[in-house]
Amino acid sequence: MTSLVWLRHDLRIHDNPALYNAAELAQGVVAVYIHCDAYVRLHTIAPAQLDFVRRHLLIMAGELASLNIPLLVFRVKETSEIAPALLRIAQRLQAGYCYFNAEYPLNELNRDHAVNQLLRANGILVKRCHDRCIVPPGMIRNGQGEPYKIFTAFKKKWLHTVMPLTLKPLPAPARQAALATVQPAARDEIDQLFAGHELHELSAFWPAGEQEAYRRLDLFIEQSLSHYQDQRDFPAIEGTSGLSPYFAVGSLSPRQAITAVLAYIRGEWEGGNAGANCWLGELIWREFYQHVVVDYPQVCKRKAMQPHTEAFPWRYDKTLFTAWCEGKTGIPIVDAAMRQLNATGWMHNRLRMVVAMFLTKNCQIDWRWGEDYFMSQLIDGDFAANNGGWQWSASTGTDAAPYFRIFNPVSQSERFDPNGEFIRKWVPELAHLPNKHIHNPPALDNYPRPIVDLAASRKDTIARFAQLLPVKP
Ligand SMILES: Cc1cc2nc3c(=O)[nH]c(=O)nc-3n(C[C@H](O)[C@H](O)[C@H](O)COP(=O)(O)OP(=O)(O)OC[C@H]3O[C@@H](n4cnc5c(N)ncnc54)[C@H](O)[C@@H]3O)c2cc1C
């Protein structure tokens, strides 16, 4: 009996439970990728990520073909067309099963629910596997059986749950007997999926494919992991892994990353390698936000996690916002970071926090505008991590930064880019300035003055937050 494997953000052959389990069970596996125009529009998927997906599909089609697993691709306009499209494919191939790996934000859950109902009603069994997190959402609970709101407590429970497990990534699926009747998608068909969408080809920064993800993971572990805790906050240093785009499209799984780290530190969870502990902590942050979207689905409906913060009088000033988007705020570190984002589809984590706090706390612009703009540019755009990061920065989220602790972007710049190297790279009009002026330059002909007064806006935001009263449940 043939099985379909519906690929989404899990574009890899190894450690892919849906693909592996389908191949174990079936006599004949067909992989399907469905591009949905409405999904791209609703989620403001970045042209950089769309192109990254396209390049992954081209590579994966060849890898799957070598296992006699044809990759078929389809394009639909609306999300509601996905379930009928899958049913048609399954019926044409006389498939008895449809496998996929779970995705957790609300729209994705609803989409998968619709697929499950329609396929089951037509006698096709749906198998939902978990690959996006080590511990699937819903399984980390406190003593009262409730989800955690605070990261440190979540992390403790997560470690307690995972440490006894033997983590072993799955191998590639078994090679199948050839399915003579199914023609895999040609390269042109894959390219055509994206016709009419803007694509941003960034292969010079981000080559595609799971082999590239492993190469980066190995290099990072060998060269940077042990210093991670000391170097990760300095944007001029390549001190972080740069793996987020690969996690986002699923060419690397968290299990593969964690097992590689554990092999390096000889299985000593929380042992003597401070860099490894710190990096594991970041992977747990990643899981935390995946759990948050399931446990607090209001965050998927453009709502603040803390309802009382909805009363904050956010501003909708397009002039300030455009200056921020374009990296023309007159605050060098903010401008350098935004220009890095616009050019490379990626931004350093420290700077994501700095620019998000600047937008929400100094410009007082609604965090949802920033969230959307990030998604429209990020090659690693991931709803859960992005929403979590924005709500943290805006002090509206779970375990958010307290509203009175507002980063001063100039002090952050002095601390984390002390010689102005990062600023000089991305804001060349300031390159000639000495270190003492580069973080807060004097008036110049070719560089704007700050678009907001940092001290006054900070004071005003704290005062406005202080007036918000928590809503009683
Ligand atoms: C406002 C804001 C928006 C963000 N949007 C995204 C997003 O859309 N997609 C995304 O993957 N990350 C997002 N992050 C988290 C973080 O900035 C990036 O994951 C990180 O910069 C990626 O670089 P790296 O792979 O070198 O990270 P490393 O430092 O090497 O960390 C390893 C991995 O851990 C995960 N991770 C690290 N920090 C975080 C974090 N704070 N929250 C969740 N996961 C984390 C990522 O998967 C990352 O690849 C956002 C953070 C903020 C503050």
Ligand as a Chemical Component Dictionary entry (heavy atoms), coordinates in Angstrom:
data_LIG
# 
_chem_comp.id                   LIG 
_chem_comp.type                 NON-POLYMER 
_chem_comp.pdbx_formal_charge   0 
_chem_comp.three_letter_code    LIG 
# 
loop_
_chem_comp_atom.comp_id 
_chem_comp_atom.atom_id 
_chem_comp_atom.alt_atom_id 
_chem_comp_atom.type_symbol 
_chem_comp_atom.charge 
_chem_comp_atom.model_Cartn_x 
_chem_comp_atom.model_Cartn_y 
_chem_comp_atom.model_Cartn_z 
_chem_comp_atom.pdbx_ordinal 
LIG C1  C1  C 0 12.405 40.074 18.261 1  
LIG C2  C2  C 0 12.979 38.704 17.996 2  
LIG C3  C3  C 0 12.546 37.981 16.892 3  
LIG C4  C4  C 0 13.074 36.691 16.630 4  
LIG N1  N1  N 0 12.615 36.005 15.544 5  
LIG C5  C5  C 0 13.084 34.746 15.306 6  
LIG C6  C6  C 0 12.611 33.986 14.211 7  
LIG O1  O1  O 0 11.728 34.391 13.450 8  
LIG N2  N2  N 0 13.169 32.750 14.001 9  
LIG C7  C7  C 0 14.122 32.236 14.820 10 
LIG O2  O2  O 0 14.592 31.115 14.587 11 
LIG N3  N3  N 0 14.549 32.929 15.891 12 
LIG C8  C8  C 0 14.086 34.162 16.154 13 
LIG N4  N4  N 0 14.549 34.864 17.233 14 
LIG C9  C9  C 0 15.483 34.200 18.172 15 
LIG C10 C10 C 0 16.980 34.400 17.883 16 
LIG O3  O3  O 0 17.271 35.747 17.692 17 
LIG C11 C11 C 0 17.482 33.612 16.673 18 
LIG O4  O4  O 0 17.047 32.280 16.781 19 
LIG C12 C12 C 0 19.012 33.611 16.622 20 
LIG O5  O5  O 0 19.493 34.919 16.487 21 
LIG C13 C13 C 0 19.458 32.761 15.458 22 
LIG O6  O6  O 0 20.850 32.808 15.311 23 
LIG P1  P1  P 0 21.732 31.508 15.524 24 
LIG O7  O7  O 0 21.171 30.390 14.749 25 
LIG O8  O8  O 0 23.148 31.908 15.260 26 
LIG O9  O9  O 0 21.508 31.248 17.061 27 
LIG P2  P2  P 0 22.336 30.416 18.167 28 
LIG O10 O10 O 0 22.765 31.418 19.191 29 
LIG O11 O11 O 0 23.379 29.585 17.554 30 
LIG O12 O12 O 0 21.229 29.529 18.834 31 
LIG C14 C14 C 0 20.934 28.201 18.367 32 
LIG C15 C15 C 0 19.484 28.068 18.004 33 
LIG O13 O13 O 0 18.672 28.241 19.158 34 
LIG C16 C16 C 0 17.453 28.872 18.787 35 
LIG N5  N5  N 0 17.346 30.148 19.503 36 
LIG C17 C17 C 0 18.357 30.922 19.926 37 
LIG N6  N6  N 0 17.877 31.976 20.621 38 
LIG C18 C18 C 0 16.530 31.864 20.606 39 
LIG C19 C19 C 0 15.463 32.649 21.146 40 
LIG N7  N7  N 0 15.680 33.767 21.844 41 
LIG N8  N8  N 0 14.200 32.248 20.933 42 
LIG C20 C20 C 0 13.947 31.110 20.229 43 
LIG N9  N9  N 0 14.912 30.326 19.698 44 
LIG C21 C21 C 0 16.186 30.697 19.893 45 
LIG C22 C22 C 0 17.505 29.104 17.272 46 
LIG O14 O14 O 0 16.856 28.020 16.640 47 
LIG C23 C23 C 0 19.006 29.075 17.002 48 
LIG O15 O15 O 0 19.331 28.707 15.679 49 
LIG C24 C24 C 0 14.042 36.150 17.514 50 
LIG C25 C25 C 0 14.463 36.894 18.620 51 
LIG C26 C26 C 0 13.943 38.158 18.856 52 
LIG C27 C27 C 0 14.417 38.927 20.054 53 
# 
loop_
_chem_comp_bond.comp_id 
_chem_comp_bond.atom_id_1 
_chem_comp_bond.atom_id_2 
_chem_comp_bond.value_order 
_chem_comp_bond.pdbx_ordinal 
LIG C1  C2  SING 1  
LIG C2  C3  SING 2  
LIG C2  C26 DOUB 3  
LIG C3  C4  DOUB 4  
LIG C4  N1  SING 5  
LIG C4  C24 SING 6  
LIG N1  C5  DOUB 7  
LIG C5  C6  SING 8  
LIG C5  C8  SING 9  
LIG C6  O1  DOUB 10 
LIG C6  N2  SING 11 
LIG N2  C7  SING 12 
LIG C7  O2  DOUB 13 
LIG C7  N3  SING 14 
LIG N3  C8  DOUB 15 
LIG C8  N4  SING 16 
LIG N4  C9  SING 17 
LIG N4  C24 SING 18 
LIG C9  C10 SING 19 
LIG C10 O3  SING 20 
LIG C10 C11 SING 21 
LIG C11 O4  SING 22 
LIG C11 C12 SING 23 
LIG C12 O5  SING 24 
LIG C12 C13 SING 25 
LIG C13 O6  SING 26 
LIG O6  P1  SING 27 
LIG P1  O7  DOUB 28 
LIG P1  O8  SING 29 
LIG P1  O9  SING 30 
LIG O9  P2  SING 31 
LIG P2  O10 DOUB 32 
LIG P2  O11 SING 33 
LIG P2  O12 SING 34 
LIG O12 C14 SING 35 
LIG C14 C15 SING 36 
LIG C15 O13 SING 37 
LIG C15 C23 SING 38 
LIG O13 C16 SING 39 
LIG C16 N5  SING 40 
LIG C16 C22 SING 41 
LIG N5  C17 SING 42 
LIG N5  C21 SING 43 
LIG C17 N6  DOUB 44 
LIG N6  C18 SING 45 
LIG C18 C19 SING 46 
LIG C18 C21 DOUB 47 
LIG C19 N7  SING 48 
LIG C19 N8  DOUB 49 
LIG N8  C20 SING 50 
LIG C20 N9  DOUB 51 
LIG N9  C21 SING 52 
LIG C22 O14 SING 53 
LIG C22 C23 SING 54 
LIG C23 O15 SING 55 
LIG C24 C25 DOUB 56 
LIG C25 C26 SING 57 
LIG C26 C27 SING 58 
# 
